[in-house]
Amino acid sequence: MNADLVLTGGRVFAAGGPEAIAVRDGRIAALGSAQDAGGWVGPGTRVLELEGRTVLPGFQDAHLHPAHGGLAAAQCYLFDAVTRKQCLDVVARYAAEHPELEWIEGGGWSIDSFPGGTPSRADLDAIVPDRPVFLDNRDGHGGWVNSRALELADVTAQTADPPDGRIEREPSGAPQGTLHEGAMELVRRLLPPISQAAWEAAILRAQEELHALGITAWQDAAVTADTYPAYLALARRGALTMRMEGNLLWERGQGDGQLEELVERRDAGSLGRLRLRGAKIFVDGVLENFTGALLEPYVGSDNTGLSMHEPEELAEIVTALDAHGFQVHMHTIGDRAVREALDATEAARRANGARDRRFHLAHVQLVHPDDLPRFAELGVAANVSPYWACRSDYVTVLTEPFIGPERSARMYPFGSLLRAGAPLAFGSDWTVSTPNPLLEIEVAVTRAPPDDRDAEPLLPEEELDLPTALETFTAGSAWVNFLNGETGTIEAGKLADLVVLDRNVLDPGAGPIGDARMLLTLVEGEAVYAAPELGW
């Protein structure tokens, strides 16, 4: 057999410990020893000597926001700003460089850069007094605006909080400048529309960046009415080299009337490497702004957070989506949100009968012990965000003091979920945190931040071992993506979606996996990224 491509002399992450892979017509044709590889080489075969490096299945990110990640680079980009002053310097510089813009838009500020996690309009007013400013925070659950934006939106001390959000207020009751959750829409609805061409460019920019990190498939957590046409256009042109699974966003406040339209979009949205089979529901907010839904109140208050839908309504929505064949993907941070999502899944199964649903709950920061076994019982995957599971300021300053020691002792329960039999998948939630799978895997294994590896680990009993973490980012996410029949593991007959790292990461002497580098990313045997030193 003559192969198109042979990778040989490496550490292949596959059953039986092969050293070489033969690729033919986009699929893995054979696995074997370095000696076997000689029999696969013909006149037209490309051979890559691995020299002990690792070959893995391509990584699959099961929850991220690629279109917005790509767009962020074209707007006021605050992701690299660490302090309040740095944020303000970036905004001031961007506004000065773009006098033609009607609005200053962008985002990426971190809530731990500001006292109480709530930046003020006064700071923005001092540098951009004459134009409206709207800046998302990096987790997408809060917006920072100036007085001009609030004036245009007619948001005043008399404006009531929306049912699904909160206006941060000054002692007088006037809006302070931070808008939480649904309150962001009070201003965001006024933003100039983004063109389809800009969305297409953003998706392609994200695709290039993520391929360079070894990602061969992603699940866009929220395909909106704005990004949907861009995805379709790219798929029709054959421009999607990424395997793209998408979730159509269930819009709060639009009710059942949107279901028919979602079905139509889904049915028209599967071509090439594009598949739209999911529907995304926000069940709650986040703990840092006290909108994550808890079974018991936040410390020192009677606030139990925010359920975006009443439990009965959530069950009805999930049941209706399930009846129409959607895979349901739910944002769940607090333990009440997790329980309500599992209850809604159970209601759908009871109403609609058994089928291969592969529902998944994203993030699951807190899970009540009683709910751990329900994931396996209901066949629901825990789609966790591994990079968050360490002692960052988000955890130690903005979360632990407000949820208390008992709940803090069960944050990001990866190990407990695994031991309870839950299917696990990894989703970065980029742009909330890094999309680099190697850094995310390191945190899942060590429960410590890669930039402070000697730090105290966060609940080390919840660590995953390295092979399990690798499997979660490949086979686990492939299962959630309904791609496990073709990808996610290295087996003869599967598609050659593969990555090559610069070292044998399974060797204990190779150093932290977060220090490894991606050398080659293949989709169906074709390079979508190659490091310059390979001379590809």
ZATORVO-768590 format. One line per field, with one value per residue (C-alpha): residue number from 0; residue in three letters; x, y, z. Coordinates in nm, 4 decimals. Example, Ala and Ser with C-alpha at 12.3 -4.5 7.8 and 13.67 -1.06 7.14 Angstrom:
# residues 2
n <- [0,1] $
res <- [ala,ser] $
u <- [1.2300,1.3670] $
v <- [-0.4500,-0.1060] $
w <- [0.7800,0.7140] $
***
This chain:
# residues 536
n <- [0,1,2,3,4,5,6,7,8,9,10,11,12,13,14,15,16,17,18,19,20,21,22,23,24,25,26,27,28,29,30,31,32,33,34,35,36,37,38,39,40,41,42,43,44,45,46,47,48,49,50,51,52,53,54,55,56,57,58,59,60,61,62,63,64,65,66,67,68,69,70,71,72,73,74,75,76,77,78,79,80,81,82,83,84,85,86,87,88,89,90,91,92,93,94,95,96,97,98,99,100,101,102,103,104,105,106,107,108,109,110,111,112,113,114,115,116,117,118,119,120,121,122,123,124,125,126,127,128,129,130,131,132,133,134,135,136,137,138,139,140,141,142,143,144,145,146,147,148,149,150,151,152,153,154,155,156,157,158,159,160,161,162,163,164,165,166,167,168,169,170,171,172,173,174,175,176,177,178,179,180,181,182,183,184,185,186,187,188,189,190,191,192,193,194,195,196,197,198,199,200,201,202,203,204,205,206,207,208,209,210,211,212,213,214,215,216,217,218,219,220,221,222,223,224,225,226,227,228,229,230,231,232,233,234,235,236,237,238,239,240,241,242,243,244,245,246,247,248,249,250,251,252,253,254,255,256,257,258,259,260,261,262,263,264,265,266,267,268,269,270,271,272,273,274,275,276,277,278,279,280,281,282,283,284,285,286,287,288,289,290,291,292,293,294,295,296,297,298,299,300,301,302,303,304,305,306,307,308,309,310,311,312,313,314,315,316,317,318,319,320,321,322,323,324,325,326,327,328,329,330,331,332,333,334,335,336,337,338,339,340,341,342,343,344,345,346,347,348,349,350,351,352,353,354,355,356,357,358,359,360,361,362,363,364,365,366,367,368,369,370,371,372,373,374,375,376,377,378,379,380,381,382,383,384,385,386,387,388,389,390,391,392,393,394,395,396,397,398,399,400,401,402,403,404,405,406,407,408,409,410,411,412,413,414,415,416,417,418,419,420,421,422,423,424,425,426,427,428,429,430,431,432,433,434,435,436,437,438,439,440,441,442,443,444,445,446,447,448,449,450,451,452,453,454,455,456,457,458,459,460,461,462,463,464,465,466,467,468,469,470,471,472,473,474,475,476,477,478,479,480,481,482,483,484,485,486,487,488,489,490,491,492,493,494,495,496,497,498,499,500,501,502,503,504,505,506,507,508,509,510,511,512,513,514,515,516,517,518,519,520,521,522,523,524,525,526,527,528,529,530,531,532,533,534,535] $
res <- [met,asn,ala,asp,leu,val,leu,thr,gly,gly,arg,val,phe,ala,ala,gly,gly,pro,glu,ala,ile,ala,val,arg,asp,gly,arg,ile,ala,ala,leu,gly,ser,ala,gln,asp,ala,gly,gly,trp,val,gly,pro,gly,thr,arg,val,leu,glu,leu,glu,gly,arg,thr,val,leu,pro,gly,phe,gln,asp,ala,his,leu,his,pro,ala,his,gly,gly,leu,ala,ala,ala,gln,cys,tyr,leu,phe,asp,ala,val,thr,arg,lys,gln,cys,leu,asp,val,val,ala,arg,tyr,ala,ala,glu,his,pro,glu,leu,glu,trp,ile,glu,gly,gly,gly,trp,ser,ile,asp,ser,phe,pro,gly,gly,thr,pro,ser,arg,ala,asp,leu,asp,ala,ile,val,pro,asp,arg,pro,val,phe,leu,asp,asn,arg,asp,gly,his,gly,gly,trp,val,asn,ser,arg,ala,leu,glu,leu,ala,asp,val,thr,ala,gln,thr,ala,asp,pro,pro,asp,gly,arg,ile,glu,arg,glu,pro,ser,gly,ala,pro,gln,gly,thr,leu,his,glu,gly,ala,met,glu,leu,val,arg,arg,leu,leu,pro,pro,ile,ser,gln,ala,ala,trp,glu,ala,ala,ile,leu,arg,ala,gln,glu,glu,leu,his,ala,leu,gly,ile,thr,ala,trp,gln,asp,ala,ala,val,thr,ala,asp,thr,tyr,pro,ala,tyr,leu,ala,leu,ala,arg,arg,gly,ala,leu,thr,met,arg,met,glu,gly,asn,leu,leu,trp,glu,arg,gly,gln,gly,asp,gly,gln,leu,glu,glu,leu,val,glu,arg,arg,asp,ala,gly,ser,leu,gly,arg,leu,arg,leu,arg,gly,ala,lys,ile,phe,val,asp,gly,val,leu,glu,asn,phe,thr,gly,ala,leu,leu,glu,pro,tyr,val,gly,ser,asp,asn,thr,gly,leu,ser,met,his,glu,pro,glu,glu,leu,ala,glu,ile,val,thr,ala,leu,asp,ala,his,gly,phe,gln,val,his,met,his,thr,ile,gly,asp,arg,ala,val,arg,glu,ala,leu,asp,ala,thr,glu,ala,ala,arg,arg,ala,asn,gly,ala,arg,asp,arg,arg,phe,his,leu,ala,his,val,gln,leu,val,his,pro,asp,asp,leu,pro,arg,phe,ala,glu,leu,gly,val,ala,ala,asn,val,ser,pro,tyr,trp,ala,cys,arg,ser,asp,tyr,val,thr,val,leu,thr,glu,pro,phe,ile,gly,pro,glu,arg,ser,ala,arg,met,tyr,pro,phe,gly,ser,leu,leu,arg,ala,gly,ala,pro,leu,ala,phe,gly,ser,asp,trp,thr,val,ser,thr,pro,asn,pro,leu,leu,glu,ile,glu,val,ala,val,thr,arg,ala,pro,pro,asp,asp,arg,asp,ala,glu,pro,leu,leu,pro,glu,glu,glu,leu,asp,leu,pro,thr,ala,leu,glu,thr,phe,thr,ala,gly,ser,ala,trp,val,asn,phe,leu,asn,gly,glu,thr,gly,thr,ile,glu,ala,gly,lys,leu,ala,asp,leu,val,val,leu,asp,arg,asn,val,leu,asp,pro,gly,ala,gly,pro,ile,gly,asp,ala,arg,met,leu,leu,thr,leu,val,glu,gly,glu,ala,val,tyr,ala,ala,pro,glu,leu,gly,trp] $
u <- [0.0000,0.1394,0.0340,-0.0063,0.1576,0.3550,0.4312,0.6946,0.9235,0.6988,0.4755,0.1273,-0.1520,-0.3447,-0.4204,-0.1249,0.1393,0.2106,0.5063,0.3840,0.0697,-0.0112,-0.2625,-0.4351,-0.7264,-0.7769,-0.8087,-0.5838,-0.4953,-0.2676,-0.0935,0.2217,0.5890,0.8574,0.9699,0.6200,0.6333,0.8827,0.6217,0.3820,0.6202,0.5960,0.7162,0.4546,0.4554,0.5449,0.7335,0.7640,1.0222,0.8779,1.1971,1.0027,0.7402,0.3757,0.0914,-0.2555,-0.6051,-0.6949,-0.8289,-1.1999,-1.3194,-1.6758,-1.7710,-1.6270,-1.7235,-1.5028,-1.6844,-1.6666,-1.3087,-1.2117,-1.4062,-1.2410,-0.9078,-1.0685,-1.2215,-1.1010,-0.9079,-0.8794,-0.7859,-0.4191,-0.4963,-0.4451,-0.5113,-0.7743,-0.5169,-0.4129,-0.7762,-0.8275,-0.5046,-0.6156,-0.9585,-0.8108,-0.5584,-0.8214,-1.0618,-0.7849,-0.6870,-1.0465,-1.2068,-1.4366,-1.6230,-1.9694,-1.9379,-1.6327,-1.6924,-1.4891,-1.4235,-1.2144,-1.1832,-1.1532,-1.3714,-1.0762,-0.9182,-1.1770,-1.2928,-1.5964,-1.5680,-1.7663,-1.5872,-1.7504,-1.8882,-1.6895,-1.3615,-1.4813,-1.6326,-1.2901,-1.1348,-1.4306,-1.6893,-1.8436,-1.9085,-2.0925,-1.8790,-1.9834,-1.7276,-1.8127,-1.6201,-1.4283,-1.6914,-1.9681,-2.1873,-2.1261,-2.0899,-1.9047,-2.0601,-2.0088,-2.2640,-2.3182,-2.4217,-2.6608,-2.8064,-2.8728,-3.0348,-3.2408,-3.1151,-3.1584,-3.2124,-3.5780,-3.5038,-3.6077,-3.3811,-3.4862,-3.6042,-3.2839,-3.0268,-2.9213,-2.8087,-2.5201,-2.6114,-2.4541,-2.5899,-2.8255,-2.9753,-2.8159,-2.6571,-2.2937,-2.1626,-2.1679,-2.4601,-2.5053,-2.6544,-2.9766,-2.9270,-2.6550,-2.9252,-3.0553,-2.7488,-2.6305,-2.9490,-2.8267,-2.4882,-2.4276,-2.4802,-2.1757,-2.1637,-2.1692,-1.8283,-1.6870,-1.8324,-1.6877,-1.3450,-1.3750,-1.4570,-1.1668,-0.9321,-1.0426,-1.0103,-0.6485,-0.5607,-0.7239,-0.5757,-0.2344,-0.3242,-0.4113,-0.7892,-0.9583,-1.3226,-1.5127,-1.8622,-1.9751,-2.1738,-2.4125,-2.4737,-2.6863,-2.8955,-2.5887,-2.3285,-2.5514,-2.5384,-2.1607,-2.1171,-2.3435,-2.1553,-1.8175,-1.9439,-2.0821,-1.7441,-1.5597,-1.3717,-1.4383,-1.1414,-1.2591,-1.5269,-1.7896,-2.0695,-2.3062,-2.5776,-2.8563,-2.9219,-3.2571,-3.3416,-3.4919,-3.8189,-3.9082,-4.0977,-4.2059,-4.2545,-3.8841,-3.8898,-4.0055,-3.7338,-3.4670,-3.5756,-3.5535,-3.2058,-3.0867,-3.2169,-3.0496,-2.7284,-2.5616,-2.3263,-1.9592,-1.7946,-2.0786,-2.3380,-2.6027,-2.7717,-2.7736,-2.9738,-2.8127,-2.9985,-2.8646,-2.9967,-2.8170,-2.5386,-2.2054,-2.1086,-1.8826,-2.1738,-2.4154,-2.6326,-2.5203,-2.8214,-2.7626,-2.9670,-2.8802,-2.8169,-2.4860,-2.3055,-2.4528,-2.7575,-3.0899,-2.9924,-2.9881,-2.8935,-3.0853,-3.2651,-3.3036,-3.6142,-3.8484,-3.8014,-4.1370,-4.0638,-3.7157,-3.8583,-4.1113,-3.8400,-3.6067,-3.8895,-3.9983,-3.6432,-3.5870,-3.9111,-3.7782,-3.4493,-3.2181,-2.9151,-2.9580,-2.6568,-2.7153,-2.5015,-2.5028,-2.2726,-2.4477,-2.5738,-2.9392,-2.8860,-2.7310,-3.0228,-3.2828,-3.1086,-3.0959,-3.4626,-3.5520,-3.3572,-3.5402,-3.8744,-3.7849,-3.6841,-4.0037,-4.2169,-4.0347,-3.8883,-3.5386,-3.2991,-2.9304,-2.9531,-2.5999,-2.7256,-2.4455,-2.4201,-2.1471,-1.9125,-2.0825,-1.8778,-2.0884,-2.2715,-2.4614,-2.3397,-2.6924,-2.6766,-2.3411,-2.4833,-2.7649,-2.5276,-2.4592,-2.8199,-2.9487,-2.6606,-2.5747,-2.2162,-2.0386,-1.8797,-1.6274,-1.3913,-1.0608,-0.8570,-1.0812,-1.0066,-0.7249,-0.6797,-0.7151,-0.8512,-1.1848,-1.1901,-1.0171,-1.1392,-1.4622,-1.6137,-1.5016,-1.5897,-1.9422,-2.0288,-1.8595,-1.6289,-1.8762,-1.9561,-1.5993,-1.4897,-1.6727,-1.5858,-1.5113,-1.5633,-1.3950,-1.2738,-1.6044,-1.7984,-1.5640,-1.5928,-1.9728,-1.9625,-2.0445,-1.9348,-1.6735,-1.5826,-1.3612,-1.4663,-1.2423,-1.5219,-1.2789,-1.2693,-1.3361,-1.0032,-0.7225,-0.8131,-0.4785,-0.5673,-0.2225,-0.2534,-0.6084,-0.5021,-0.2197,-0.4667,-0.7001,-0.4047,-0.2403,-0.5296,-0.2698,-0.2180,0.0575,0.2026,0.2382,0.3011,0.4053,0.0725,-0.1543,-0.3729,-0.7478,-0.9013,-0.6347,-0.8751,-1.0553,-0.7471,-0.7514,-0.4491,-0.2831,-0.4152,-0.7701,-0.7355,-0.6064,-0.8956,-1.1443,-1.0218,-1.0290,-1.2596,-1.4797,-1.5470,-1.5854,-1.8660,-2.0446,-1.9920,-2.1424,-1.8068,-1.6764,-1.7539,-1.5060,-1.2651,-1.1466,-0.9241,-0.6430,-0.7755,-0.7499,-1.0397,-1.0998,-1.0380,-0.6798,-0.7522,-0.4213,-0.1735,0.2001,0.3591,0.7249,0.7949,0.6705,0.4283,0.3600,0.7230,0.7414,1.0703,0.9237,0.8218,0.4766,0.2464,0.1622,0.5178,0.4801,0.4326,0.2149,0.4136,0.1499,-0.2290,-0.3903,-0.7533,-0.8161,-0.4420,-0.4044,-0.1993,-0.4079,-0.1135,0.2562,0.5330,0.8024,1.0752,0.8963,0.9564,0.6138] $
v <- [0.0000,0.3412,0.6141,0.9837,1.0695,0.8720,0.9941,0.7720,0.7382,0.9058,0.8514,0.7967,0.8411,0.5295,0.1805,-0.0560,0.2179,0.2472,0.4503,0.5274,0.6283,0.5956,0.8392,0.7765,0.9669,1.1718,0.8741,0.6751,0.3764,0.1895,0.2049,0.0185,0.0233,0.2414,-0.0693,-0.1136,0.2421,0.1476,-0.0686,0.2250,0.4549,0.4926,0.7457,1.0073,0.9571,1.2433,1.1175,1.3090,1.1747,1.2469,1.1913,1.0907,1.3646,1.3059,1.2525,1.3129,1.3249,1.6813,1.8746,1.9584,2.2609,2.1839,2.5356,2.8609,3.1823,3.1910,3.4584,3.7009,3.5971,3.6809,4.0065,4.1196,4.1700,4.4281,4.6329,4.7910,4.4918,4.4772,4.1120,4.1951,4.4709,4.3625,4.6745,4.9477,5.1971,4.9664,4.9270,5.3024,5.3579,5.1095,5.2726,5.6213,5.5160,5.3309,5.6263,5.8657,5.6362,5.6043,5.9494,5.8305,5.5789,5.6698,5.4199,5.2872,4.9125,4.6190,4.4277,4.1815,4.3644,4.1428,4.2028,4.1466,4.4627,4.6812,4.7232,4.5013,4.3923,4.6977,4.9626,5.3041,5.5354,5.8219,5.6628,5.6348,5.9840,6.1271,5.9866,5.9582,6.2196,6.2883,5.9436,5.6420,5.3513,4.9888,4.7298,4.3664,4.1986,3.8862,3.6450,3.8191,3.8626,4.2320,4.5545,4.8785,5.1964,5.5694,5.8409,5.9181,5.5582,5.5613,5.8917,5.7571,5.4460,5.6575,5.4554,5.6595,5.6143,5.5497,5.2650,4.9311,4.6300,4.3869,4.0441,3.8777,4.1363,4.4140,4.7747,4.8471,5.1678,5.4535,5.5356,5.7856,5.5109,5.6459,5.3876,5.3393,5.2236,4.8436,4.6493,4.2843,4.0107,4.1163,4.4779,4.5005,4.4878,4.8262,4.9766,4.7030,4.7245,5.0669,4.9502,4.9852,4.6546,4.4484,4.3530,3.9943,4.0499,4.1514,3.8382,3.6181,3.7758,3.7256,3.3553,3.2997,3.4864,3.2648,2.9521,3.0327,3.1086,2.7946,2.5612,2.6875,2.5599,2.2124,2.2520,2.0674,2.0931,2.3461,2.3892,2.7497,2.7955,3.0546,3.1026,3.4141,3.5703,3.7856,3.5092,3.2441,3.3915,3.4265,3.0595,2.9524,3.1667,3.0283,2.6711,2.7196,2.8509,2.5602,2.8048,2.6155,2.3895,2.3519,2.0972,2.3343,2.2243,2.5048,2.5910,2.8240,3.0650,3.0456,3.4124,3.5006,3.6848,3.5581,3.2522,2.9503,3.1616,3.1293,2.7482,2.7234,2.9640,2.7714,2.4492,2.6164,2.7527,2.4190,2.2269,2.4695,2.4854,2.1532,2.1598,2.0881,2.0880,2.2895,2.1248,2.3121,2.0539,2.2237,2.4866,2.6941,2.8072,3.0310,2.8899,3.1369,3.3978,3.3864,3.3794,3.6851,3.9223,3.7206,3.6086,3.2444,3.0472,2.8846,2.6453,2.8502,3.2275,3.3993,3.4617,3.7502,3.7999,3.6526,3.6556,3.3129,3.4412,3.4544,3.1812,3.3051,3.0865,2.9577,2.5806,2.4957,2.7198,2.5724,2.2209,2.3220,2.4809,2.1819,1.9375,2.1288,2.1517,1.7839,1.6917,1.8692,1.6770,1.9443,1.8659,2.1007,2.2856,2.4730,2.7333,2.6314,2.7833,2.7520,2.4351,2.5403,2.5997,2.2550,2.0960,2.2854,2.1854,1.8190,1.8361,1.9833,1.7063,1.4450,1.6047,1.5964,1.2319,1.1454,1.3286,1.2292,0.8880,0.7548,0.8718,0.9562,1.3147,1.3985,1.7051,1.8910,2.1379,2.3973,2.5072,2.3361,2.5340,2.4067,2.0746,1.9545,1.6036,1.4661,1.5670,1.4105,1.0674,1.2203,1.3100,0.9420,0.8423,1.0939,1.0608,1.4287,1.5434,1.7836,2.0275,2.1835,2.4803,2.3459,2.6666,2.8110,2.5353,2.7052,2.9667,3.2794,3.6060,3.5069,3.2174,3.3534,3.7144,3.7172,3.3758,3.1938,3.4773,3.4909,3.1230,3.0069,2.7145,2.4289,2.5208,2.6337,2.2792,2.1432,2.3880,2.2521,1.8888,1.7202,1.4180,1.3717,1.3881,1.1349,0.8975,0.9306,0.8132,1.1449,1.1905,1.4703,1.7189,2.0276,2.3691,2.6732,2.9330,3.1483,3.4494,3.4231,3.2432,3.1044,2.8736,2.6906,2.3241,2.2493,2.5197,2.4110,2.0471,2.1481,2.3173,2.0163,1.7992,2.0280,2.2566,2.5373,2.8296,2.7809,3.1238,3.0249,2.6517,2.6453,2.7883,2.5887,2.3672,2.4136,2.0966,1.8496,1.5593,1.6887,1.6608,1.4477,1.2448,1.3463,1.0635,1.1291,1.5023,1.4351,1.1978,1.4537,1.7185,1.4704,1.1686,1.3320,1.6441,1.4349,1.2433,1.5650,1.6860,1.3647,1.3206,1.0223,0.7795,0.9599,1.1493,1.1875,0.8784,0.7489,0.4327,0.2817,0.4000,0.7267,1.0656,1.1873,1.4854,1.4800,1.7049,1.6755,1.8268,1.9189,1.6559,1.3350,1.4959,1.1600,1.1360,1.2558,1.4266,1.6339,1.9207,2.0760,2.0094,2.3786,2.4431,2.2122,2.3642,2.2686,2.1753,2.0426,2.0327,1.8071,1.7916,1.4855,1.4596,1.8140,2.0663,2.3556,2.4694,2.3861,2.5415,2.7064,2.4673,2.1731,2.3182,2.1908] $
w <- [0.0000,-0.0955,0.1427,0.0714,0.4033,0.6598,1.0105,1.1689,1.4677,1.7231,2.0236,1.8809,2.1355,2.0359,2.1595,2.1251,2.1261,1.7514,1.6277,1.2761,1.0875,0.7196,0.5693,0.2374,0.0816,0.3968,0.6305,0.8590,0.6448,0.8876,1.2249,1.3111,1.4000,1.2475,1.0613,0.9141,0.7805,0.5107,0.3422,0.3094,0.1232,-0.2524,-0.5085,-0.4152,-0.0369,0.1927,0.5002,0.8263,1.0713,1.4142,1.6172,1.9268,1.9100,1.9999,1.7559,1.8974,1.7542,1.6636,1.9600,1.9618,2.1569,2.2637,2.3761,2.2452,2.0673,1.7567,1.5580,1.8480,1.9201,1.5658,1.5730,1.8972,1.7227,1.4927,1.7759,2.1017,2.2362,2.6161,2.6642,2.7250,2.9749,3.3356,3.5416,3.5400,3.4115,3.1290,3.0242,3.0189,2.8265,2.5593,2.5268,2.5054,2.2404,2.0349,2.0456,1.9377,1.6490,1.5271,1.5221,1.2418,1.4600,1.5857,1.8726,2.0535,2.0693,2.1903,2.5056,2.6976,3.0282,3.3331,3.6355,3.8694,3.7224,3.8968,4.2578,4.3052,3.9436,3.8293,3.6201,3.6231,3.3578,3.5161,3.4080,3.0487,3.0550,3.1372,2.8193,2.5762,2.6777,2.3386,2.1844,2.3258,2.4497,2.4936,2.6079,2.6918,2.9685,2.8761,3.0063,2.8114,3.1196,3.1765,2.9811,3.0600,2.9225,2.9477,3.0220,2.6547,2.5867,2.8831,2.7651,2.4145,2.5623,2.8052,3.1016,3.4192,3.7902,3.7096,3.4677,3.6169,3.6055,3.3317,3.4487,3.3265,3.4347,3.6681,3.6342,3.8719,4.0541,4.2443,4.5935,4.4324,4.2147,3.8967,3.6666,3.7670,3.4296,3.4572,3.3117,3.4089,3.1898,3.0145,3.1195,2.8554,2.5889,2.7013,2.5319,2.2976,2.0882,1.9709,1.8377,1.4633,1.2821,1.1880,0.8217,0.7015,0.5411,0.8811,1.0440,0.7705,0.8170,1.1942,1.1582,0.9188,1.1539,1.4424,1.2290,1.1439,1.5063,1.6415,1.3794,1.4926,1.8413,1.7130,1.7030,1.4183,1.5327,1.7374,1.8727,1.8486,2.1677,2.0257,1.6533,1.6267,1.3534,1.2747,1.2470,1.0860,0.7310,0.7554,0.8439,0.5575,0.3085,0.4186,0.4078,0.0557,-0.0603,0.1003,0.3229,0.6460,0.7107,1.0712,1.1533,1.2802,1.5113,1.5997,1.8476,1.7476,2.0327,2.2118,2.2583,2.5936,2.5624,2.2148,2.3373,2.1357,1.8257,1.7485,1.7326,1.3728,1.2591,1.4507,1.2814,0.9398,1.0123,1.1421,0.8424,0.6003,0.8010,0.7305,0.4354,0.3903,0.7313,0.8877,1.1112,1.3102,1.5281,1.8688,2.0533,2.3285,2.6401,2.9163,3.2440,3.4743,3.4856,3.6709,4.0370,4.0218,3.9638,4.1825,3.8899,3.9041,4.0312,4.3723,4.5833,4.8930,4.9095,4.8582,5.1872,5.3844,5.1639,5.0649,4.6966,4.5305,4.1862,3.8643,3.6749,3.3188,3.2886,3.5549,3.5989,3.4416,3.1434,3.1031,3.0997,2.8346,2.6161,2.6441,2.5783,2.2668,2.1314,2.2003,2.0248,1.7160,1.7296,1.8687,2.0803,2.3782,2.5179,2.8443,3.0218,3.3880,3.6502,3.9871,4.1537,4.1135,3.7428,3.7060,3.8884,3.6853,3.3603,3.4644,3.5693,3.2292,3.0539,3.2575,3.1672,2.7976,2.8126,2.9960,2.7392,2.4205,2.4969,2.4537,2.1828,2.1431,2.2704,2.3931,2.5781,2.7537,3.0381,2.9962,3.2772,3.5770,3.8285,4.1196,4.1311,4.4357,4.5324,4.4839,4.1168,4.0285,3.9363,3.7317,3.4464,3.3771,3.4428,3.1883,2.9418,2.9840,2.9289,3.1617,2.9169,3.1534,3.1113,3.2449,3.2526,3.5243,3.7765,3.9664,4.2366,4.0261,4.1639,4.0117,4.2581,4.5683,4.5623,4.3632,4.4382,4.7549,4.9983,4.8570,4.8392,5.1618,5.2412,5.1885,4.8302,4.7623,4.8456,4.5422,4.2656,3.9191,4.0251,3.7275,3.9199,4.1003,3.7744,3.6154,3.9123,3.8928,3.5311,3.3661,3.0043,3.0051,2.7327,2.7355,2.6114,2.6499,2.6384,2.4377,2.4456,2.8178,2.8599,2.6486,2.3593,2.3935,2.4668,2.6108,2.8776,2.9552,2.9899,3.2232,3.4584,3.4472,3.5548,3.8123,3.9228,3.9310,3.6897,3.4302,3.5137,3.8835,3.8845,4.2496,4.3621,4.5905,4.3710,4.3759,4.5203,4.3990,4.4509,4.1417,3.9174,3.6034,3.4994,3.1726,2.9508,3.0739,3.0100,2.6577,2.5921,2.7228,2.4760,2.1866,2.2219,2.4875,2.2857,1.9673,2.1398,2.2302,1.8727,1.7246,1.5479,1.7428,1.4607,1.2372,1.4623,1.8220,1.8353,1.6173,1.4555,1.1097,0.8955,1.0816,0.9280,0.9532,1.1790,1.3657,1.5449,1.6071,1.9186,1.9577,2.2258,2.3825,2.6248,2.7942,2.9053,3.2689,3.1867,2.9046,3.1315,3.1739,2.8829,2.8680,2.7476,2.4471,2.1021,1.8101,1.5001,1.2627,1.2383,0.9787,0.8682,0.6534,0.6045,0.4720,0.6682,0.7972,1.0109,0.9941,1.2045,0.9921,1.1119,0.9521,0.6073,0.5075] $
***
